[in-house]
Amino acid sequence: MRTAGLSALLAALGVCALLSIAVGAKAIPLGAVVDALLNPDGSYNTSVVWELRLPRTVLGVFVGAALGLAGALMQALTRNPIAEPGILGVNSGAAAAVVTAIFAFGMTGVDAYVWFAFLGAVTAAVLVYALGSRGRSGATPVRLALAGTALAAVLQGFVYGITVLNEYVFDQIRFWQVGSLVGRDLDVFLRIWPFLIAGILLALTLGPALNAIALGEDLAAALGARINRTRALVALAIVLLCGGATAAAGPIWFVGLIVPHLARTFTGPDQRWLLPYAAGIGAVLLTLADTAGRVITSGGELEVGIVTALIGAPVFIHLVRRRRMAQL
């Protein structure tokens, strides 16, 4: 049943990807979209499909899968049902680095500061892990969460201070900080795809180790699980996934929070199945949210970060009221 469900999820992802390519603010007949895909001839329709819709669809699939996986890993690592990737300070680190790139170096394009965003995300996660692992007890879930919250607060203060005092920086960062796939071409994806692929592959191999840790650290150690090594690998996967996704699309909230709970309704607590389901559901959710944002309003678009918040908040409230999530 789980295999069949995963196959159905992949089929649904294919349909969502095709829908993302076919639907947009500019109405193009389906036949013309298919013709532009199969026979690119340099026409206006071909330009829209190949240069605008196809790149953001590809990016949406990979960013959604990365955020869904990162959320599942974060909740498994901290054993906190409301944990999400931002708890490691990744989003705040990326935002602080982007603000620095714009303020200090005058960078304005996404392709220009994508590396700054990734470097900021990685640096923040490393600092959180270093702070959380000090002392005899090592990097416990509680210490990591506290370190991440503290660092995120400091970095957000830095971001708000610069954007309030500098109108130019505020104008440049406001759309990126909402979370968006608009204006991202294949060059942006080509810059971050190695990190996303490496993070996805690493995450999918960690299911058995996370299952052992879920039994309790003492029992996991007795069974031969290498707890500190697993924590380090999980943290590395989260950094690769969140760093790449946030650098490309900005901080997108709620995907990493609600996707693991949706996946858990199909798979139960088994991380070997939960992780691939979380990747698939995350990709479907973000692709649908981006497609819906193009057609919800007339004459404009809603950024995908706004749409995921509108969808995610009520879904998460429903999950909280319907299920007991305290036991992970």
TORVEXPA-225600 format. One record per residue (C-alpha): x, y, z; residue number from 0. Coordinates in nm, 4 decimals, always signed. Layout:
# residues N
((X, Y, Z), NUM)
...
END
This chain:
# residues 328
((+0.0000, +0.0000, +0.0000), 0)
((+0.2817, +0.2396, +0.0809), 1)
((+0.4519, +0.1638, -0.2489), 2)
((+0.1271, +0.2190, -0.4369), 3)
((+0.0693, +0.5417, -0.2473), 4)
((+0.4176, +0.6670, -0.3323), 5)
((+0.3596, +0.5825, -0.6993), 6)
((+0.0296, +0.7737, -0.6913), 7)
((+0.2073, +1.0669, -0.5270), 8)
((+0.4692, +1.0772, -0.8028), 9)
((+0.1922, +1.0644, -1.0641), 10)
((+0.0162, +1.3544, -0.8898), 11)
((+0.3444, +1.5475, -0.8916), 12)
((+0.3707, +1.4952, -1.2681), 13)
((+0.0176, +1.6292, -1.3159), 14)
((+0.0929, +1.9309, -1.0942), 15)
((+0.4105, +2.0042, -1.2908), 16)
((+0.2198, +1.9944, -1.6199), 17)
((-0.0503, +2.2161, -1.4694), 18)
((+0.2172, +2.4630, -1.3583), 19)
((+0.3528, +2.4817, -1.7119), 20)
((+0.0075, +2.5139, -1.8695), 21)
((-0.1512, +2.7712, -1.6339), 22)
((-0.0411, +3.1272, -1.5809), 23)
((-0.1421, +3.4895, -1.5650), 24)
((-0.1235, +3.4929, -1.9457), 25)
((-0.3872, +3.2565, -2.0863), 26)
((-0.2356, +3.0243, -2.3461), 27)
((-0.4421, +2.7391, -2.4969), 28)
((-0.3313, +2.3939, -2.3854), 29)
((-0.2591, +2.2897, -2.7431), 30)
((-0.0306, +2.5891, -2.7880), 31)
((+0.1507, +2.5042, -2.4622), 32)
((+0.2116, +2.1459, -2.5756), 33)
((+0.3270, +2.2665, -2.9164), 34)
((+0.5656, +2.5164, -2.7552), 35)
((+0.7101, +2.2404, -2.5365), 36)
((+0.7595, +1.9923, -2.8185), 37)
((+0.8424, +2.2323, -3.1007), 38)
((+1.0087, +2.5483, -2.9699), 39)
((+1.0171, +2.8011, -3.2508), 40)
((+1.1124, +3.1267, -3.0800), 41)
((+0.7564, +3.2572, -3.0691), 42)
((+0.6005, +3.4450, -2.7784), 43)
((+0.4316, +3.1302, -2.6463), 44)
((+0.7595, +2.9410, -2.6618), 45)
((+0.9335, +3.2199, -2.4708), 46)
((+0.6693, +3.2176, -2.1970), 47)
((+0.6746, +2.8394, -2.1590), 48)
((+1.0496, +2.7804, -2.1786), 49)
((+1.1864, +3.0945, -2.0166), 50)
((+0.9236, +3.1685, -1.7495), 51)
((+0.7011, +2.8751, -1.6605), 52)
((+0.9323, +2.5753, -1.7053), 53)
((+1.2190, +2.7132, -1.4892), 54)
((+0.9900, +2.8090, -1.2004), 55)
((+0.8149, +2.4717, -1.2235), 56)
((+1.1445, +2.2838, -1.1987), 57)
((+1.2581, +2.5083, -0.9149), 58)
((+0.9240, +2.4708, -0.7380), 59)
((+0.9431, +2.0906, -0.7480), 60)
((+1.2931, +2.0763, -0.6038), 61)
((+1.2440, +2.3547, -0.3480), 62)
((+0.9185, +2.1966, -0.2274), 63)
((+1.0813, +1.8532, -0.1964), 64)
((+1.3766, +2.0049, -0.0108), 65)
((+1.1581, +2.1940, +0.2373), 66)
((+0.9345, +1.8925, +0.3003), 67)
((+1.2358, +1.6694, +0.3652), 68)
((+1.4047, +1.9293, +0.5830), 69)
((+1.0924, +1.9652, +0.7958), 70)
((+1.0673, +1.5897, +0.8471), 71)
((+1.4355, +1.5712, +0.9424), 72)
((+1.4020, +1.8665, +1.1780), 73)
((+1.1064, +1.7142, +1.3612), 74)
((+1.2837, +1.3785, +1.3865), 75)
((+1.6076, +1.5369, +1.5083), 76)
((+1.4484, +1.7538, +1.7789), 77)
((+1.1512, +1.5229, +1.8484), 78)
((+0.9424, +1.8385, +1.8376), 79)
((+0.6159, +1.8173, +1.6366), 80)
((+0.6122, +2.1909, +1.5638), 81)
((+0.9767, +2.2147, +1.4579), 82)
((+1.0502, +2.3489, +1.1124), 83)
((+1.3699, +2.4335, +0.9214), 84)
((+1.3858, +2.7874, +1.0541), 85)
((+1.4607, +2.6520, +1.4002), 86)
((+1.8273, +2.6100, +1.3005), 87)
((+1.8445, +2.9768, +1.2014), 88)
((+1.8794, +2.8877, +0.8335), 89)
((+1.6205, +3.1373, +0.7071), 90)
((+1.7553, +3.4149, +0.9273), 91)
((+2.1143, +3.3436, +0.8244), 92)
((+2.0243, +3.3561, +0.4564), 93)
((+1.8279, +3.6802, +0.5009), 94)
((+2.1138, +3.8438, +0.6922), 95)
((+2.3602, +3.7459, +0.4191), 96)
((+2.1343, +3.8805, +0.1427), 97)
((+2.0917, +4.2102, +0.3275), 98)
((+2.4695, +4.2329, +0.3651), 99)
((+2.5220, +4.1611, -0.0062), 100)
((+2.2771, +4.4339, -0.1078), 101)
((+2.3882, +4.6895, +0.1512), 102)
((+2.7649, +4.6433, +0.1288), 103)
((+2.8179, +4.5303, -0.2317), 104)
((+2.5154, +4.6684, -0.4168), 105)
((+2.4014, +4.3287, -0.5474), 106)
((+2.0420, +4.3318, -0.6690), 107)
((+1.9760, +4.0205, -0.8800), 108)
((+1.8843, +3.6803, -0.7419), 109)
((+2.1617, +3.5190, -0.9426), 110)
((+2.4066, +3.7669, -0.7866), 111)
((+2.3297, +3.7089, -0.4185), 112)
((+2.2223, +3.3428, -0.4287), 113)
((+2.5683, +3.2402, -0.3097), 114)
((+2.5535, +3.4895, -0.0235), 115)
((+2.2193, +3.3445, +0.0812), 116)
((+2.3544, +2.9907, +0.0768), 117)
((+2.6694, +3.0901, +0.2649), 118)
((+2.4599, +3.2704, +0.5279), 119)
((+2.2343, +2.9679, +0.5721), 120)
((+2.5321, +2.7335, +0.6110), 121)
((+2.7129, +2.9670, +0.8525), 122)
((+2.4043, +3.0063, +1.0718), 123)
((+2.3458, +2.6304, +1.0898), 124)
((+2.7117, +2.5647, +1.1763), 125)
((+2.7011, +2.8279, +1.4516), 126)
((+2.3820, +2.6792, +1.5940), 127)
((+2.5328, +2.3303, +1.5970), 128)
((+2.8547, +2.4604, +1.7558), 129)
((+2.6620, +2.6440, +2.0282), 130)
((+2.4226, +2.3556, +2.0861), 131)
((+2.6998, +2.0958, +2.1151), 132)
((+2.9018, +2.2717, +2.3852), 133)
((+2.9210, +2.0905, +2.7160), 134)
((+2.9192, +1.7280, +2.8213), 135)
((+2.5715, +1.6444, +2.6959), 136)
((+2.6553, +1.7374, +2.3362), 137)
((+2.4069, +1.8537, +2.0724), 138)
((+2.0799, +1.7569, +2.2364), 139)
((+1.7509, +1.8514, +2.0644), 140)
((+1.6654, +2.1081, +2.3309), 141)
((+2.0057, +2.2763, +2.3133), 142)
((+1.9904, +2.2931, +1.9336), 143)
((+1.6427, +2.4474, +1.9451), 144)
((+1.7463, +2.7074, +2.2032), 145)
((+2.0650, +2.7960, +2.0147), 146)
((+1.8722, +2.8275, +1.6878), 147)
((+1.6058, +3.0491, +1.8423), 148)
((+1.8644, +3.2772, +2.0014), 149)
((+2.0722, +3.3148, +1.6850), 150)
((+1.7634, +3.3693, +1.4694), 151)
((+1.6519, +3.6521, +1.6990), 152)
((+1.9905, +3.8236, +1.6701), 153)
((+2.0021, +3.7879, +1.2918), 154)
((+1.6454, +3.9074, +1.2468), 155)
((+1.7315, +4.2144, +1.4542), 156)
((+2.0199, +4.2833, +1.2177), 157)
((+1.7956, +4.2412, +0.9114), 158)
((+1.5229, +4.4669, +1.0498), 159)
((+1.7757, +4.7303, +1.1525), 160)
((+1.9298, +4.7548, +0.8060), 161)
((+1.5980, +4.7464, +0.6172), 162)
((+1.4409, +5.0136, +0.8385), 163)
((+1.7370, +5.2484, +0.8064), 164)
((+1.8056, +5.1893, +0.4360), 165)
((+1.5153, +5.2281, +0.1928), 166)
((+1.7139, +5.0907, -0.1017), 167)
((+1.7870, +4.7631, +0.0782), 168)
((+1.4228, +4.7368, +0.1831), 169)
((+1.3030, +4.7770, -0.1775), 170)
((+1.5448, +4.5110, -0.3016), 171)
((+1.4821, +4.2462, -0.0341), 172)
((+1.1091, +4.2732, +0.0293), 173)
((+1.0038, +4.0362, -0.2512), 174)
((+1.2791, +3.7822, -0.1816), 175)
((+1.1998, +3.7805, +0.1893), 176)
((+0.8325, +3.6948, +0.1244), 177)
((+0.9356, +3.3789, -0.0616), 178)
((+0.8893, +3.3734, -0.4371), 179)
((+0.9633, +3.1791, -0.7557), 180)
((+0.8945, +3.4767, -0.9834), 181)
((+1.1845, +3.5815, -1.2026), 182)
((+1.3942, +3.2731, -1.1273), 183)
((+1.5479, +3.1349, -1.4431), 184)
((+1.7361, +2.8113, -1.4996), 185)
((+2.0642, +2.9838, -1.4080), 186)
((+1.9440, +3.0106, -1.0472), 187)
((+1.8519, +2.6415, -1.0411), 188)
((+2.1827, +2.5411, -1.1983), 189)
((+2.3671, +2.7218, -0.9204), 190)
((+2.2007, +2.5322, -0.6371), 191)
((+2.0930, +2.1942, -0.7821), 192)
((+2.4057, +2.0037, -0.6639), 193)
((+2.3317, +2.1019, -0.3036), 194)
((+1.9642, +2.0103, -0.3318), 195)
((+2.0364, +1.6726, -0.4930), 196)
((+2.3072, +1.5922, -0.2370), 197)
((+2.0755, +1.6897, +0.0487), 198)
((+1.7850, +1.4847, -0.0874), 199)
((+1.9967, +1.1725, -0.1392), 200)
((+2.1585, +1.2055, +0.2037), 201)
((+1.8228, +1.2586, +0.3739), 202)
((+1.6664, +0.9518, +0.2134), 203)
((+1.9452, +0.7306, +0.3489), 204)
((+1.8910, +0.8407, +0.7114), 205)
((+1.5559, +0.6694, +0.7678), 206)
((+1.6837, +0.3548, +0.9466), 207)
((+1.9145, +0.5554, +1.1761), 208)
((+1.6333, +0.7943, +1.2687), 209)
((+1.4051, +0.5001, +1.3437), 210)
((+1.6652, +0.3700, +1.5884), 211)
((+1.7039, +0.7075, +1.7603), 212)
((+1.3248, +0.7357, +1.7944), 213)
((+1.3396, +0.4364, +2.0324), 214)
((+1.5370, +0.6466, +2.2792), 215)
((+1.9042, +0.7337, +2.2923), 216)
((+1.9996, +0.4636, +2.5441), 217)
((+1.8255, +0.1859, +2.3531), 218)
((+1.9555, +0.3201, +2.0214), 219)
((+2.3122, +0.3158, +2.1543), 220)
((+2.2619, -0.0390, +2.2833), 221)
((+2.1473, -0.1415, +1.9351), 222)
((+2.4648, +0.0010, +1.7858), 223)
((+2.3303, +0.3301, +1.6512), 224)
((+2.5913, +0.6057, +1.6203), 225)
((+2.3853, +0.8890, +1.7634), 226)
((+2.6276, +1.1819, +1.7270), 227)
((+2.7155, +1.0780, +1.3714), 228)
((+2.3472, +1.0570, +1.2807), 229)
((+2.2795, +1.3994, +1.4296), 230)
((+2.5682, +1.5485, +1.2344), 231)
((+2.4477, +1.3919, +0.9086), 232)
((+2.0903, +1.5092, +0.9703), 233)
((+2.2168, +1.8609, +1.0397), 234)
((+2.4258, +1.8504, +0.7205), 235)
((+2.1249, +1.7371, +0.5160), 236)
((+1.9109, +2.0162, +0.6649), 237)
((+2.1799, +2.2720, +0.5807), 238)
((+2.2073, +2.1517, +0.2190), 239)
((+1.8297, +2.1377, +0.1703), 240)
((+1.7321, +2.4594, +0.3460), 241)
((+2.0367, +2.6505, +0.2318), 242)
((+1.9751, +2.5729, -0.1333), 243)
((+1.5977, +2.6208, -0.1158), 244)
((+1.6156, +2.9479, +0.0797), 245)
((+1.8916, +3.0871, -0.1401), 246)
((+1.6854, +3.0271, -0.4536), 247)
((+1.3318, +3.1110, -0.3415), 248)
((+1.3666, +3.3025, -0.0160), 249)
((+1.2254, +3.1939, +0.3214), 250)
((+0.9033, +3.0006, +0.2575), 251)
((+0.7116, +2.9179, +0.5729), 252)
((+0.4748, +2.6348, +0.6715), 253)
((+0.5865, +2.3853, +0.4042), 254)
((+0.8443, +2.2272, +0.6325), 255)
((+0.6011, +2.2456, +0.9229), 256)
((+0.2851, +2.0826, +0.7877), 257)
((+0.4230, +1.8454, +0.5225), 258)
((+0.5701, +1.5921, +0.7707), 259)
((+0.2336, +1.5715, +0.9499), 260)
((+0.0518, +1.5149, +0.6220), 261)
((+0.3033, +1.2447, +0.5286), 262)
((+0.2694, +1.0827, +0.8705), 263)
((-0.1026, +1.0267, +0.8129), 264)
((-0.0086, +0.7911, +0.5265), 265)
((+0.3104, +0.6307, +0.6545), 266)
((+0.2971, +0.6365, +1.0321), 267)
((+0.6224, +0.7045, +1.2214), 268)
((+0.8487, +0.4905, +1.0003), 269)
((+1.1104, +0.7346, +0.8711), 270)
((+1.2056, +0.5051, +0.5819), 271)
((+0.8689, +0.5833, +0.4241), 272)
((+0.7968, +0.9200, +0.5818), 273)
((+1.0977, +1.0900, +0.4214), 274)
((+1.0159, +1.0076, +0.0550), 275)
((+0.6488, +1.0865, +0.1174), 276)
((+0.7469, +1.4224, +0.2702), 277)
((+0.9588, +1.5039, -0.0355), 278)
((+0.6721, +1.4209, -0.2731), 279)
((+0.4040, +1.6041, -0.0753), 280)
((+0.6297, +1.9090, -0.0368), 281)
((+0.6892, +1.9233, -0.4117), 282)
((+0.3172, +1.8889, -0.4873), 283)
((+0.2180, +2.1514, -0.2287), 284)
((+0.4661, +2.4152, -0.3428), 285)
((+0.3969, +2.3594, -0.7132), 286)
((+0.0209, +2.3892, -0.6587), 287)
((+0.0655, +2.6963, -0.4383), 288)
((+0.2774, +2.8679, -0.7023), 289)
((+0.0249, +2.7837, -0.9754), 290)
((-0.2659, +2.9082, -0.7644), 291)
((-0.0835, +3.2334, -0.6915), 292)
((-0.0767, +3.3158, -1.0618), 293)
((-0.4538, +3.3036, -1.1063), 294)
((-0.6011, +3.4032, -0.7679), 295)
((-0.5817, +3.7741, -0.8411), 296)
((-0.6486, +3.9505, -1.1683), 297)
((-0.3677, +4.1578, -1.3147), 298)
((-0.0987, +4.0269, -1.0803), 299)
((+0.0383, +3.7373, -0.8782), 300)
((+0.0503, +3.6350, -0.5159), 301)
((+0.3973, +3.5232, -0.4105), 302)
((+0.4201, +3.1541, -0.3282), 303)
((+0.5254, +3.2323, +0.0297), 304)
((+0.1952, +3.4129, +0.0867), 305)
((-0.0078, +3.1297, -0.0658), 306)
((+0.1662, +2.8629, +0.1457), 307)
((+0.0949, +3.0705, +0.4559), 308)
((-0.2734, +3.1035, +0.3620), 309)
((-0.2941, +2.7271, +0.3032), 310)
((-0.0623, +2.6140, +0.5782), 311)
((-0.2037, +2.8061, +0.8731), 312)
((-0.5577, +2.6570, +0.8676), 313)
((-0.4285, +2.3098, +0.7764), 314)
((-0.1878, +2.3168, +1.0670), 315)
((-0.4592, +2.4362, +1.3062), 316)
((-0.6782, +2.1491, +1.1870), 317)
((-0.3977, +1.9003, +1.2431), 318)
((-0.3307, +2.0331, +1.5917), 319)
((-0.6965, +2.0032, +1.6892), 320)
((-0.7481, +1.6653, +1.5231), 321)
((-0.4374, +1.4737, +1.6240), 322)
((-0.2170, +1.4437, +1.9275), 323)
((+0.1159, +1.5526, +1.7826), 324)
((+0.3126, +1.5660, +2.1029), 325)
((+0.4300, +1.2085, +2.0675), 326)
((+0.7023, +1.1822, +1.8031), 327)
END
